[in-house]
Amino acid sequence: MDKKTLLVGVAAFALIGVVTAIVYFFPGATQFRGTAYTEPYPPAPEVALARGDASEFRLSDLRGNVVLVFFGYTSCPDVCPITLGQLKQVMDKIGESDAQKVKVLFVTVDPERDTPEAVQKYVDHFDAGFVGLSGSETQLQPIWSGYGIFREKVEGNSAAGYLVDHTARITLIDQDGNLRVSYGFETPMEDIVHDLKLLLK
């Protein structure tokens, strides 16, 4: 074996050793189970809306926390209550200490019916720590667009009146205010818990 071949072999062996060490000591360091954003991570669009108590909420005030955002409406017959129930399970599963570092926001896609008070009352049924937000359509439209939220009123025959078709994704924002992961409807609760644990290490 010549010297060049030997050096290449040693270098390859060393590289394998380094990769093995990284995998061993930092398992799953970047292996999110949701749909991850790529670097450079895009900053989360600002959300500035009224809370149920009439105070102003600003997403940027939550820096240092992980934030889970979902867009829906209080008259939703299925997707929204299922998702909020799942987020409640997620918060219970990560434990009290980590839960203090995670905030859940529910932003309406139905400002015609959903006042800030109504939205907060709705999310309180799932978890009193959840934040419900609403505003005028003029205020909400750039927020919907910033998060890629499609919404459309659909006339229905139920007592609730019209329905609203809307994008049903949970968006995870990291402690630096960047978009990191998103989750489709009915993503397993365990996957969201897994990804939160990665960010909260």
PyMOL commands that place a pseudoatom at each C-alpha (Angstrom):
pseudoatom trace, name=CA, resn=MET, resi=1, chain=A, elem=C, hetatm=0, pos=[0.000, 0.000, 0.000]
pseudoatom trace, name=CA, resn=ASP, resi=2, chain=A, elem=C, hetatm=0, pos=[1.498, 3.374, -0.981]
pseudoatom trace, name=CA, resn=LYS, resi=3, chain=A, elem=C, hetatm=0, pos=[1.592, 6.377, 1.328]
pseudoatom trace, name=CA, resn=LYS, resi=4, chain=A, elem=C, hetatm=0, pos=[-1.138, 8.307, -0.544]
pseudoatom trace, name=CA, resn=THR, resi=5, chain=A, elem=C, hetatm=0, pos=[-3.587, 5.418, -0.315]
pseudoatom trace, name=CA, resn=LEU, resi=6, chain=A, elem=C, hetatm=0, pos=[-2.817, 5.008, 3.371]
pseudoatom trace, name=CA, resn=LEU, resi=7, chain=A, elem=C, hetatm=0, pos=[-3.469, 8.704, 4.078]
pseudoatom trace, name=CA, resn=VAL, resi=8, chain=A, elem=C, hetatm=0, pos=[-6.792, 8.618, 2.211]
pseudoatom trace, name=CA, resn=GLY, resi=9, chain=A, elem=C, hetatm=0, pos=[-7.807, 5.566, 4.210]
pseudoatom trace, name=CA, resn=VAL, resi=10, chain=A, elem=C, hetatm=0, pos=[-6.870, 7.180, 7.512]
pseudoatom trace, name=CA, resn=ALA, resi=11, chain=A, elem=C, hetatm=0, pos=[-8.747, 10.395, 6.600]
pseudoatom trace, name=CA, resn=ALA, resi=12, chain=A, elem=C, hetatm=0, pos=[-11.850, 8.429, 5.618]
pseudoatom trace, name=CA, resn=PHE, resi=13, chain=A, elem=C, hetatm=0, pos=[-11.721, 6.464, 8.845]
pseudoatom trace, name=CA, resn=ALA, resi=14, chain=A, elem=C, hetatm=0, pos=[-11.360, 9.691, 10.856]
pseudoatom trace, name=CA, resn=LEU, resi=15, chain=A, elem=C, hetatm=0, pos=[-14.344, 11.255, 9.056]
pseudoatom trace, name=CA, resn=ILE, resi=16, chain=A, elem=C, hetatm=0, pos=[-16.479, 8.224, 9.832]
pseudoatom trace, name=CA, resn=GLY, resi=17, chain=A, elem=C, hetatm=0, pos=[-15.422, 8.526, 13.449]
pseudoatom trace, name=CA, resn=VAL, resi=18, chain=A, elem=C, hetatm=0, pos=[-16.432, 12.180, 13.617]
pseudoatom trace, name=CA, resn=VAL, resi=19, chain=A, elem=C, hetatm=0, pos=[-19.833, 11.521, 12.019]
pseudoatom trace, name=CA, resn=THR, resi=20, chain=A, elem=C, hetatm=0, pos=[-20.431, 8.594, 14.369]
pseudoatom trace, name=CA, resn=ALA, resi=21, chain=A, elem=C, hetatm=0, pos=[-19.561, 10.756, 17.366]
pseudoatom trace, name=CA, resn=ILE, resi=22, chain=A, elem=C, hetatm=0, pos=[-21.972, 13.489, 16.267]
pseudoatom trace, name=CA, resn=VAL, resi=23, chain=A, elem=C, hetatm=0, pos=[-24.795, 11.000, 15.792]
pseudoatom trace, name=CA, resn=TYR, resi=24, chain=A, elem=C, hetatm=0, pos=[-24.023, 9.388, 19.155]
pseudoatom trace, name=CA, resn=PHE, resi=25, chain=A, elem=C, hetatm=0, pos=[-23.688, 12.515, 21.242]
pseudoatom trace, name=CA, resn=PHE, resi=26, chain=A, elem=C, hetatm=0, pos=[-26.286, 14.638, 19.417]
pseudoatom trace, name=CA, resn=PRO, resi=27, chain=A, elem=C, hetatm=0, pos=[-28.957, 12.197, 18.236]
pseudoatom trace, name=CA, resn=GLY, resi=28, chain=A, elem=C, hetatm=0, pos=[-31.659, 13.814, 16.143]
pseudoatom trace, name=CA, resn=ALA, resi=29, chain=A, elem=C, hetatm=0, pos=[-30.163, 17.274, 16.625]
pseudoatom trace, name=CA, resn=THR, resi=30, chain=A, elem=C, hetatm=0, pos=[-31.808, 18.547, 13.469]
pseudoatom trace, name=CA, resn=GLN, resi=31, chain=A, elem=C, hetatm=0, pos=[-34.167, 15.682, 12.701]
pseudoatom trace, name=CA, resn=PHE, resi=32, chain=A, elem=C, hetatm=0, pos=[-37.519, 17.353, 13.096]
pseudoatom trace, name=CA, resn=ARG, resi=33, chain=A, elem=C, hetatm=0, pos=[-40.495, 15.153, 12.397]
pseudoatom trace, name=CA, resn=GLY, resi=34, chain=A, elem=C, hetatm=0, pos=[-42.588, 17.983, 11.001]
pseudoatom trace, name=CA, resn=THR, resi=35, chain=A, elem=C, hetatm=0, pos=[-41.876, 19.842, 7.750]
pseudoatom trace, name=CA, resn=ALA, resi=36, chain=A, elem=C, hetatm=0, pos=[-38.761, 21.842, 8.590]
pseudoatom trace, name=CA, resn=TYR, resi=37, chain=A, elem=C, hetatm=0, pos=[-37.826, 25.206, 7.109]
pseudoatom trace, name=CA, resn=THR, resi=38, chain=A, elem=C, hetatm=0, pos=[-34.343, 25.427, 5.642]
pseudoatom trace, name=CA, resn=GLU, resi=39, chain=A, elem=C, hetatm=0, pos=[-31.608, 27.830, 6.685]
pseudoatom trace, name=CA, resn=PRO, resi=40, chain=A, elem=C, hetatm=0, pos=[-31.496, 30.753, 6.766]
pseudoatom trace, name=CA, resn=TYR, resi=41, chain=A, elem=C, hetatm=0, pos=[-34.703, 30.417, 8.750]
pseudoatom trace, name=CA, resn=PRO, resi=42, chain=A, elem=C, hetatm=0, pos=[-37.311, 32.996, 7.732]
pseudoatom trace, name=CA, resn=PRO, resi=43, chain=A, elem=C, hetatm=0, pos=[-38.448, 35.364, 10.492]
pseudoatom trace, name=CA, resn=ALA, resi=44, chain=A, elem=C, hetatm=0, pos=[-42.030, 34.781, 11.602]
pseudoatom trace, name=CA, resn=PRO, resi=45, chain=A, elem=C, hetatm=0, pos=[-44.322, 37.556, 10.357]
pseudoatom trace, name=CA, resn=GLU, resi=46, chain=A, elem=C, hetatm=0, pos=[-45.455, 39.852, 13.149]
pseudoatom trace, name=CA, resn=VAL, resi=47, chain=A, elem=C, hetatm=0, pos=[-48.871, 39.236, 14.677]
pseudoatom trace, name=CA, resn=ALA, resi=48, chain=A, elem=C, hetatm=0, pos=[-50.316, 42.358, 16.296]
pseudoatom trace, name=CA, resn=LEU, resi=49, chain=A, elem=C, hetatm=0, pos=[-53.959, 41.870, 17.281]
pseudoatom trace, name=CA, resn=ALA, resi=50, chain=A, elem=C, hetatm=0, pos=[-56.414, 42.405, 20.120]
pseudoatom trace, name=CA, resn=ARG, resi=51, chain=A, elem=C, hetatm=0, pos=[-56.685, 39.961, 23.000]
pseudoatom trace, name=CA, resn=GLY, resi=52, chain=A, elem=C, hetatm=0, pos=[-59.977, 39.055, 24.619]
pseudoatom trace, name=CA, resn=ASP, resi=53, chain=A, elem=C, hetatm=0, pos=[-59.347, 41.589, 27.396]
pseudoatom trace, name=CA, resn=ALA, resi=54, chain=A, elem=C, hetatm=0, pos=[-58.866, 44.357, 24.778]
pseudoatom trace, name=CA, resn=SER, resi=55, chain=A, elem=C, hetatm=0, pos=[-55.103, 44.586, 25.393]
pseudoatom trace, name=CA, resn=GLU, resi=56, chain=A, elem=C, hetatm=0, pos=[-52.748, 44.470, 22.419]
pseudoatom trace, name=CA, resn=PHE, resi=57, chain=A, elem=C, hetatm=0, pos=[-50.869, 41.280, 21.666]
pseudoatom trace, name=CA, resn=ARG, resi=58, chain=A, elem=C, hetatm=0, pos=[-47.591, 41.272, 19.734]
pseudoatom trace, name=CA, resn=LEU, resi=59, chain=A, elem=C, hetatm=0, pos=[-45.854, 38.063, 18.696]
pseudoatom trace, name=CA, resn=SER, resi=60, chain=A, elem=C, hetatm=0, pos=[-42.456, 39.757, 18.995]
pseudoatom trace, name=CA, resn=ASP, resi=61, chain=A, elem=C, hetatm=0, pos=[-43.055, 40.147, 22.749]
pseudoatom trace, name=CA, resn=LEU, resi=62, chain=A, elem=C, hetatm=0, pos=[-42.779, 36.356, 23.073]
pseudoatom trace, name=CA, resn=ARG, resi=63, chain=A, elem=C, hetatm=0, pos=[-39.100, 36.136, 22.062]
pseudoatom trace, name=CA, resn=GLY, resi=64, chain=A, elem=C, hetatm=0, pos=[-37.362, 33.543, 24.176]
pseudoatom trace, name=CA, resn=ASN, resi=65, chain=A, elem=C, hetatm=0, pos=[-40.376, 31.223, 23.990]
pseudoatom trace, name=CA, resn=VAL, resi=66, chain=A, elem=C, hetatm=0, pos=[-41.328, 28.577, 21.459]
pseudoatom trace, name=CA, resn=VAL, resi=67, chain=A, elem=C, hetatm=0, pos=[-44.661, 29.467, 19.843]
pseudoatom trace, name=CA, resn=LEU, resi=68, chain=A, elem=C, hetatm=0, pos=[-47.226, 27.208, 18.169]
pseudoatom trace, name=CA, resn=VAL, resi=69, chain=A, elem=C, hetatm=0, pos=[-49.649, 29.076, 15.896]
pseudoatom trace, name=CA, resn=PHE, resi=70, chain=A, elem=C, hetatm=0, pos=[-52.872, 27.739, 14.428]
pseudoatom trace, name=CA, resn=PHE, resi=71, chain=A, elem=C, hetatm=0, pos=[-55.439, 29.590, 12.311]
pseudoatom trace, name=CA, resn=GLY, resi=72, chain=A, elem=C, hetatm=0, pos=[-59.088, 28.638, 12.616]
pseudoatom trace, name=CA, resn=TYR, resi=73, chain=A, elem=C, hetatm=0, pos=[-62.503, 29.836, 13.790]
pseudoatom trace, name=CA, resn=THR, resi=74, chain=A, elem=C, hetatm=0, pos=[-64.886, 29.278, 16.648]
pseudoatom trace, name=CA, resn=SER, resi=75, chain=A, elem=C, hetatm=0, pos=[-67.735, 27.860, 14.523]
pseudoatom trace, name=CA, resn=CYS, resi=76, chain=A, elem=C, hetatm=0, pos=[-65.499, 25.213, 12.967]
pseudoatom trace, name=CA, resn=PRO, resi=77, chain=A, elem=C, hetatm=0, pos=[-67.243, 21.836, 13.218]
pseudoatom trace, name=CA, resn=ASP, resi=78, chain=A, elem=C, hetatm=0, pos=[-64.229, 19.539, 13.192]
pseudoatom trace, name=CA, resn=VAL, resi=79, chain=A, elem=C, hetatm=0, pos=[-60.669, 20.549, 12.273]
pseudoatom trace, name=CA, resn=CYS, resi=80, chain=A, elem=C, hetatm=0, pos=[-60.254, 23.368, 14.801]
pseudoatom trace, name=CA, resn=PRO, resi=81, chain=A, elem=C, hetatm=0, pos=[-61.532, 21.589, 17.916]
pseudoatom trace, name=CA, resn=ILE, resi=82, chain=A, elem=C, hetatm=0, pos=[-59.552, 18.475, 16.978]
pseudoatom trace, name=CA, resn=THR, resi=83, chain=A, elem=C, hetatm=0, pos=[-56.357, 20.515, 16.556]
pseudoatom trace, name=CA, resn=LEU, resi=84, chain=A, elem=C, hetatm=0, pos=[-56.818, 22.515, 19.756]
pseudoatom trace, name=CA, resn=GLY, resi=85, chain=A, elem=C, hetatm=0, pos=[-57.504, 19.311, 21.649]
pseudoatom trace, name=CA, resn=GLN, resi=86, chain=A, elem=C, hetatm=0, pos=[-54.291, 17.886, 20.235]
pseudoatom trace, name=CA, resn=LEU, resi=87, chain=A, elem=C, hetatm=0, pos=[-52.328, 20.991, 21.256]
pseudoatom trace, name=CA, resn=LYS, resi=88, chain=A, elem=C, hetatm=0, pos=[-53.710, 20.623, 24.771]
pseudoatom trace, name=CA, resn=GLN, resi=89, chain=A, elem=C, hetatm=0, pos=[-52.381, 17.049, 24.809]
pseudoatom trace, name=CA, resn=VAL, resi=90, chain=A, elem=C, hetatm=0, pos=[-49.004, 18.295, 23.570]
pseudoatom trace, name=CA, resn=MET, resi=91, chain=A, elem=C, hetatm=0, pos=[-48.773, 20.843, 26.384]
pseudoatom trace, name=CA, resn=ASP, resi=92, chain=A, elem=C, hetatm=0, pos=[-49.687, 18.206, 28.959]
pseudoatom trace, name=CA, resn=LYS, resi=93, chain=A, elem=C, hetatm=0, pos=[-47.177, 15.739, 27.530]
pseudoatom trace, name=CA, resn=ILE, resi=94, chain=A, elem=C, hetatm=0, pos=[-44.101, 18.021, 27.555]
pseudoatom trace, name=CA, resn=GLY, resi=95, chain=A, elem=C, hetatm=0, pos=[-44.417, 18.624, 31.283]
pseudoatom trace, name=CA, resn=GLU, resi=96, chain=A, elem=C, hetatm=0, pos=[-45.038, 21.710, 33.387]
pseudoatom trace, name=CA, resn=SER, resi=97, chain=A, elem=C, hetatm=0, pos=[-41.483, 23.047, 33.255]
pseudoatom trace, name=CA, resn=ASP, resi=98, chain=A, elem=C, hetatm=0, pos=[-41.213, 22.961, 29.448]
pseudoatom trace, name=CA, resn=ALA, resi=99, chain=A, elem=C, hetatm=0, pos=[-44.824, 24.060, 28.998]
pseudoatom trace, name=CA, resn=GLN, resi=100, chain=A, elem=C, hetatm=0, pos=[-43.935, 27.381, 30.614]
pseudoatom trace, name=CA, resn=LYS, resi=101, chain=A, elem=C, hetatm=0, pos=[-41.603, 28.029, 27.672]
pseudoatom trace, name=CA, resn=VAL, resi=102, chain=A, elem=C, hetatm=0, pos=[-44.208, 27.258, 24.995]
pseudoatom trace, name=CA, resn=LYS, resi=103, chain=A, elem=C, hetatm=0, pos=[-47.085, 29.514, 23.927]
pseudoatom trace, name=CA, resn=VAL, resi=104, chain=A, elem=C, hetatm=0, pos=[-50.073, 28.493, 21.826]
pseudoatom trace, name=CA, resn=LEU, resi=105, chain=A, elem=C, hetatm=0, pos=[-51.820, 31.075, 19.631]
pseudoatom trace, name=CA, resn=PHE, resi=106, chain=A, elem=C, hetatm=0, pos=[-55.152, 30.642, 17.886]
pseudoatom trace, name=CA, resn=VAL, resi=107, chain=A, elem=C, hetatm=0, pos=[-55.811, 33.299, 15.235]
pseudoatom trace, name=CA, resn=THR, resi=108, chain=A, elem=C, hetatm=0, pos=[-59.243, 33.566, 13.644]
pseudoatom trace, name=CA, resn=VAL, resi=109, chain=A, elem=C, hetatm=0, pos=[-59.970, 33.257, 9.942]
pseudoatom trace, name=CA, resn=ASP, resi=110, chain=A, elem=C, hetatm=0, pos=[-63.547, 34.443, 10.550]
pseudoatom trace, name=CA, resn=PRO, resi=111, chain=A, elem=C, hetatm=0, pos=[-63.387, 38.037, 11.833]
pseudoatom trace, name=CA, resn=GLU, resi=112, chain=A, elem=C, hetatm=0, pos=[-66.998, 38.637, 10.804]
pseudoatom trace, name=CA, resn=ARG, resi=113, chain=A, elem=C, hetatm=0, pos=[-68.208, 36.447, 13.676]
pseudoatom trace, name=CA, resn=ASP, resi=114, chain=A, elem=C, hetatm=0, pos=[-65.171, 36.017, 15.909]
pseudoatom trace, name=CA, resn=THR, resi=115, chain=A, elem=C, hetatm=0, pos=[-64.575, 38.916, 18.264]
pseudoatom trace, name=CA, resn=PRO, resi=116, chain=A, elem=C, hetatm=0, pos=[-61.423, 38.821, 20.419]
pseudoatom trace, name=CA, resn=GLU, resi=117, chain=A, elem=C, hetatm=0, pos=[-63.600, 37.995, 23.428]
pseudoatom trace, name=CA, resn=ALA, resi=118, chain=A, elem=C, hetatm=0, pos=[-65.317, 35.121, 21.601]
pseudoatom trace, name=CA, resn=VAL, resi=119, chain=A, elem=C, hetatm=0, pos=[-62.027, 33.643, 20.415]
pseudoatom trace, name=CA, resn=GLN, resi=120, chain=A, elem=C, hetatm=0, pos=[-60.468, 33.758, 23.882]
pseudoatom trace, name=CA, resn=LYS, resi=121, chain=A, elem=C, hetatm=0, pos=[-63.546, 32.187, 25.433]
pseudoatom trace, name=CA, resn=TYR, resi=122, chain=A, elem=C, hetatm=0, pos=[-63.371, 29.444, 22.817]
pseudoatom trace, name=CA, resn=VAL, resi=123, chain=A, elem=C, hetatm=0, pos=[-59.713, 28.543, 23.428]
pseudoatom trace, name=CA, resn=ASP, resi=124, chain=A, elem=C, hetatm=0, pos=[-60.218, 28.705, 27.204]
pseudoatom trace, name=CA, resn=HIS, resi=125, chain=A, elem=C, hetatm=0, pos=[-62.334, 25.549, 26.848]
pseudoatom trace, name=CA, resn=PHE, resi=126, chain=A, elem=C, hetatm=0, pos=[-59.165, 23.718, 25.804]
pseudoatom trace, name=CA, resn=ASP, resi=127, chain=A, elem=C, hetatm=0, pos=[-56.503, 25.434, 27.922]
pseudoatom trace, name=CA, resn=ALA, resi=128, chain=A, elem=C, hetatm=0, pos=[-56.649, 28.700, 29.842]
pseudoatom trace, name=CA, resn=GLY, resi=129, chain=A, elem=C, hetatm=0, pos=[-53.059, 29.364, 28.804]
pseudoatom trace, name=CA, resn=PHE, resi=130, chain=A, elem=C, hetatm=0, pos=[-53.897, 29.469, 25.086]
pseudoatom trace, name=CA, resn=VAL, resi=131, chain=A, elem=C, hetatm=0, pos=[-54.139, 32.926, 23.499]
pseudoatom trace, name=CA, resn=GLY, resi=132, chain=A, elem=C, hetatm=0, pos=[-57.075, 33.676, 21.186]
pseudoatom trace, name=CA, resn=LEU, resi=133, chain=A, elem=C, hetatm=0, pos=[-56.734, 36.580, 18.768]
pseudoatom trace, name=CA, resn=SER, resi=134, chain=A, elem=C, hetatm=0, pos=[-58.919, 38.457, 16.338]
pseudoatom trace, name=CA, resn=GLY, resi=135, chain=A, elem=C, hetatm=0, pos=[-59.188, 41.798, 14.575]
pseudoatom trace, name=CA, resn=SER, resi=136, chain=A, elem=C, hetatm=0, pos=[-60.586, 43.355, 11.441]
pseudoatom trace, name=CA, resn=GLU, resi=137, chain=A, elem=C, hetatm=0, pos=[-60.160, 41.684, 8.077]
pseudoatom trace, name=CA, resn=THR, resi=138, chain=A, elem=C, hetatm=0, pos=[-57.831, 44.553, 7.142]
pseudoatom trace, name=CA, resn=GLN, resi=139, chain=A, elem=C, hetatm=0, pos=[-55.609, 43.691, 10.103]
pseudoatom trace, name=CA, resn=LEU, resi=140, chain=A, elem=C, hetatm=0, pos=[-55.786, 39.955, 9.552]
pseudoatom trace, name=CA, resn=GLN, resi=141, chain=A, elem=C, hetatm=0, pos=[-55.248, 39.764, 5.790]
pseudoatom trace, name=CA, resn=PRO, resi=142, chain=A, elem=C, hetatm=0, pos=[-51.472, 40.479, 5.858]
pseudoatom trace, name=CA, resn=ILE, resi=143, chain=A, elem=C, hetatm=0, pos=[-51.077, 38.005, 8.717]
pseudoatom trace, name=CA, resn=TRP, resi=144, chain=A, elem=C, hetatm=0, pos=[-52.920, 35.283, 6.810]
pseudoatom trace, name=CA, resn=SER, resi=145, chain=A, elem=C, hetatm=0, pos=[-50.786, 36.013, 3.754]
pseudoatom trace, name=CA, resn=GLY, resi=146, chain=A, elem=C, hetatm=0, pos=[-47.567, 36.041, 5.770]
pseudoatom trace, name=CA, resn=TYR, resi=147, chain=A, elem=C, hetatm=0, pos=[-48.270, 32.555, 7.112]
pseudoatom trace, name=CA, resn=GLY, resi=148, chain=A, elem=C, hetatm=0, pos=[-49.585, 31.179, 3.820]
pseudoatom trace, name=CA, resn=ILE, resi=149, chain=A, elem=C, hetatm=0, pos=[-53.134, 30.804, 5.074]
pseudoatom trace, name=CA, resn=PHE, resi=150, chain=A, elem=C, hetatm=0, pos=[-55.874, 30.271, 2.502]
pseudoatom trace, name=CA, resn=ARG, resi=151, chain=A, elem=C, hetatm=0, pos=[-59.425, 30.942, 3.680]
pseudoatom trace, name=CA, resn=GLU, resi=152, chain=A, elem=C, hetatm=0, pos=[-62.745, 31.074, 1.886]
pseudoatom trace, name=CA, resn=LYS, resi=153, chain=A, elem=C, hetatm=0, pos=[-66.333, 31.408, 3.072]
pseudoatom trace, name=CA, resn=VAL, resi=154, chain=A, elem=C, hetatm=0, pos=[-68.601, 28.571, 1.987]
pseudoatom trace, name=CA, resn=GLU, resi=155, chain=A, elem=C, hetatm=0, pos=[-72.355, 28.813, 2.357]
pseudoatom trace, name=CA, resn=GLY, resi=156, chain=A, elem=C, hetatm=0, pos=[-73.783, 25.997, 4.454]
pseudoatom trace, name=CA, resn=ASN, resi=157, chain=A, elem=C, hetatm=0, pos=[-77.139, 24.707, 5.572]
pseudoatom trace, name=CA, resn=SER, resi=158, chain=A, elem=C, hetatm=0, pos=[-76.323, 24.207, 9.230]
pseudoatom trace, name=CA, resn=ALA, resi=159, chain=A, elem=C, hetatm=0, pos=[-77.566, 26.323, 12.124]
pseudoatom trace, name=CA, resn=ALA, resi=160, chain=A, elem=C, hetatm=0, pos=[-74.040, 27.751, 12.410]
pseudoatom trace, name=CA, resn=GLY, resi=161, chain=A, elem=C, hetatm=0, pos=[-74.478, 29.424, 9.035]
pseudoatom trace, name=CA, resn=TYR, resi=162, chain=A, elem=C, hetatm=0, pos=[-71.585, 29.639, 6.608]
pseudoatom trace, name=CA, resn=LEU, resi=163, chain=A, elem=C, hetatm=0, pos=[-68.413, 27.596, 6.960]
pseudoatom trace, name=CA, resn=VAL, resi=164, chain=A, elem=C, hetatm=0, pos=[-64.851, 28.743, 6.322]
pseudoatom trace, name=CA, resn=ASP, resi=165, chain=A, elem=C, hetatm=0, pos=[-62.489, 26.541, 4.356]
pseudoatom trace, name=CA, resn=HIS, resi=166, chain=A, elem=C, hetatm=0, pos=[-58.967, 27.288, 5.562]
pseudoatom trace, name=CA, resn=THR, resi=167, chain=A, elem=C, hetatm=0, pos=[-55.424, 26.007, 5.666]
pseudoatom trace, name=CA, resn=ALA, resi=168, chain=A, elem=C, hetatm=0, pos=[-55.104, 23.675, 8.641]
pseudoatom trace, name=CA, resn=ARG, resi=169, chain=A, elem=C, hetatm=0, pos=[-51.442, 23.733, 9.615]
pseudoatom trace, name=CA, resn=ILE, resi=170, chain=A, elem=C, hetatm=0, pos=[-49.682, 24.323, 12.915]
pseudoatom trace, name=CA, resn=THR, resi=171, chain=A, elem=C, hetatm=0, pos=[-46.613, 26.544, 12.637]
pseudoatom trace, name=CA, resn=LEU, resi=172, chain=A, elem=C, hetatm=0, pos=[-43.760, 26.260, 15.138]
pseudoatom trace, name=CA, resn=ILE, resi=173, chain=A, elem=C, hetatm=0, pos=[-41.712, 29.410, 15.801]
pseudoatom trace, name=CA, resn=ASP, resi=174, chain=A, elem=C, hetatm=0, pos=[-38.420, 29.136, 17.667]
pseudoatom trace, name=CA, resn=GLN, resi=175, chain=A, elem=C, hetatm=0, pos=[-37.064, 31.219, 20.553]
pseudoatom trace, name=CA, resn=ASP, resi=176, chain=A, elem=C, hetatm=0, pos=[-35.417, 33.657, 18.127]
pseudoatom trace, name=CA, resn=GLY, resi=177, chain=A, elem=C, hetatm=0, pos=[-38.683, 34.381, 16.342]
pseudoatom trace, name=CA, resn=ASN, resi=178, chain=A, elem=C, hetatm=0, pos=[-37.942, 32.267, 13.264]
pseudoatom trace, name=CA, resn=LEU, resi=179, chain=A, elem=C, hetatm=0, pos=[-40.186, 29.835, 11.398]
pseudoatom trace, name=CA, resn=ARG, resi=180, chain=A, elem=C, hetatm=0, pos=[-38.779, 26.358, 12.030]
pseudoatom trace, name=CA, resn=VAL, resi=181, chain=A, elem=C, hetatm=0, pos=[-41.377, 23.610, 11.479]
pseudoatom trace, name=CA, resn=SER, resi=182, chain=A, elem=C, hetatm=0, pos=[-44.953, 23.183, 10.283]
pseudoatom trace, name=CA, resn=TYR, resi=183, chain=A, elem=C, hetatm=0, pos=[-47.407, 20.327, 10.754]
pseudoatom trace, name=CA, resn=GLY, resi=184, chain=A, elem=C, hetatm=0, pos=[-50.313, 19.148, 8.643]
pseudoatom trace, name=CA, resn=PHE, resi=185, chain=A, elem=C, hetatm=0, pos=[-53.717, 18.320, 10.079]
pseudoatom trace, name=CA, resn=GLU, resi=186, chain=A, elem=C, hetatm=0, pos=[-53.682, 15.307, 12.400]
pseudoatom trace, name=CA, resn=THR, resi=187, chain=A, elem=C, hetatm=0, pos=[-49.901, 15.076, 12.625]
pseudoatom trace, name=CA, resn=PRO, resi=188, chain=A, elem=C, hetatm=0, pos=[-49.288, 12.641, 15.502]
pseudoatom trace, name=CA, resn=MET, resi=189, chain=A, elem=C, hetatm=0, pos=[-49.084, 14.453, 18.825]
pseudoatom trace, name=CA, resn=GLU, resi=190, chain=A, elem=C, hetatm=0, pos=[-45.861, 12.574, 19.595]
pseudoatom trace, name=CA, resn=ASP, resi=191, chain=A, elem=C, hetatm=0, pos=[-44.146, 14.184, 16.586]
pseudoatom trace, name=CA, resn=ILE, resi=192, chain=A, elem=C, hetatm=0, pos=[-44.882, 17.693, 17.826]
pseudoatom trace, name=CA, resn=VAL, resi=193, chain=A, elem=C, hetatm=0, pos=[-43.720, 16.784, 21.329]
pseudoatom trace, name=CA, resn=HIS, resi=194, chain=A, elem=C, hetatm=0, pos=[-40.502, 15.346, 19.867]
pseudoatom trace, name=CA, resn=ASP, resi=195, chain=A, elem=C, hetatm=0, pos=[-39.747, 18.554, 17.947]
pseudoatom trace, name=CA, resn=LEU, resi=196, chain=A, elem=C, hetatm=0, pos=[-40.518, 20.776, 20.922]
pseudoatom trace, name=CA, resn=LYS, resi=197, chain=A, elem=C, hetatm=0, pos=[-38.121, 18.767, 23.038]
pseudoatom trace, name=CA, resn=LEU, resi=198, chain=A, elem=C, hetatm=0, pos=[-35.372, 19.342, 20.444]
pseudoatom trace, name=CA, resn=LEU, resi=199, chain=A, elem=C, hetatm=0, pos=[-35.839, 23.104, 20.586]
pseudoatom trace, name=CA, resn=LEU, resi=200, chain=A, elem=C, hetatm=0, pos=[-36.167, 23.223, 24.357]
pseudoatom trace, name=CA, resn=LYS, resi=201, chain=A, elem=C, hetatm=0, pos=[-32.900, 21.380, 25.073]
for i in range(1, 201): cmd.bond("trace and resi %d" % i, "trace and resi %d" % (i + 1))
show_as sticks, trace
zoom trace
